[in-house]
């Protein structure tokens, strides 16, 4: 059962990272067109809006993959002096705290999106609805929170740490 859940989680993590990658490609294209346009006296209208909103997708789209690869900041000064069980407990606690943080981000941004809908908030220059990007941030943060929760469960039940399994990530 846990293997099926892990496969689904891995697919969601990969989809999230792929969307983040597309956001990065879009970001680079927008900046390239804007800088080239500025050189010729015709900057891309709305480049700032598009860059800011694409950055939401880039940063949060890759967050779950970053956790899976063990890319988040970790201080392992005492790891070699602690017994294995204590290292495992700290890994589980870290995953649960991370899960709570990302769930909190998702919840807070969801509430903010409701306010954005009510007030019809849009970006400054080309009037992109802010709620769309807030919803994407919620989805990415929720995927990250669920992936961290699954990692904590796997560490608790089987001792399996996906961060140490580098093959077949994407």
N, C-alpha and C positions, 0 to 999 in steps of 0.2 A: 504493500500500500504506500509506504513511504517513498519507494522508488518511482511510483507513478506520479506522486505529488512533486517529487524532485524533477522529473522530466517536464512536467507542465511548468514548473517554476523556471527551469532552464530556458524553455521556449519563450516565456514572458520576458525573462532577462535579456535574451537575445533580441527579441522584438524591440524592447525598450532601447537597447544599445544601437540597434539599426536605425531607429527613428532619430536618436541623438546624433548619429553619424550623418544622416541626411540633413539634419538641422545644421551641422557643422559645414557641410558642403554648401548649403544655401547661404550660410553666414559669409563664407569666403567669397562666394560669387557676388553677393550684395556689396561687400567691401571693395572687391575688384572693380565692379561696375561704377561704384560711387567715386573711388579714387581716380579712375580713368576719366570719368565724366567731369570731375572737378578740374582736372588738367586741361580739358577742353572748354571749361567754363559752363558746363551743364551737369551739376551733380545729380545723383539719383534722388528724386523726391521720395521722402519717407525712409531713407536708408537707416536713420537713427531708430525709428520705430521698428523696422524689420530686424535690425541687429539686436535690439533689446529683447524682443520677443523670441527670436531664434536662440538667444543665449539661455533662456529658460529651458528650452528643449535640449540644448546641448549639455548643459550642466546636469539637469535632473534625469535626462535620458540615459546617461552613462553611470549613474550612481549605483544601481543594483549590480552592474557588472564590476564596478570598482570594488564593491564589498565582496563579491564572489572571488575576485582575484586577490583579495587581501590588500587592496590598494589604499585603504583608509589609514590614517596616521596611527601608529601603534608605538608605544614606548616599551621596549623589551629589555630594559636594563637588568631586571631581576629574573627574567624568564629562565635563565640557565641555572640560577640558584634555587628556584622553587621546585617542589616536587611536581610530577606530572599531573596529579589530581588537582593541584591548586591552579596550574596553568589552564587546565580544562575548565575549572570553575570561573576563572577570570574571562576566558573566551566566551563562555555561555552568558555571563553577566554583561559583557560588552555587546554581544549580539542582542540581548534583550533591551538594554539601554538604547542601542541604536534603533531597534524596532520602535520603541516608545517615542523617540525623537522624530523619526520619519512619519509615524502615525500622527503625531502632534502637528507636524508640518502639513500633512495632507488635510487634517481636520480644520486647521486654522485657515488655510488657503481656500478650502471649500466654503467656509463661512464668508470669507472675503469675496469669493466669486458671487455669492448670493447678493452681497451688497453691490457689487459691480453690475449685476443684472438689474437690480432695482434702480440704481442711479444711471444706468446705461453708460457706464464708463467706457471710454475708448482711448486709443493712443492719441498723442497730440497732433501728429502731422497727417497721417493717412486714415485715421479713425478705424483702426482694427479693434474689434471688441475684445476687451481685456479678459473677459470671463473665459473665452476659449483657451487662452494660454494658462489661465489659472486652473482650469479643468485638466489640462495636460500635465501640469505640475502635480496636481492631486493624484492623478493616475500613476505617474512615475514614482512619487513618494510612497504611494500605497504598495506598489510592486516591490520597492526597496524594503519597506517595513515587513512585508510578507516573506521576502527572501531571507531577511535577517531572523525572523521568527522561525522559519524552517531550519535555518542553520543552527539556531539554539536547540531546537528539538532534536535534530540529527546528532549534535554534539552530546546532548543529554542521554539519548537512547542508545546510540551505537558508537559514539566516539568519532564518527566520521566528520571530517572537516573538508568541505568542498574547496576551501581556499588552497588546499594542498594538492588537489587533483587538477593538474594543468591540461590534460589531454581532452580534446573534444569540447572545448568551451563554447565555441560558436558554430 
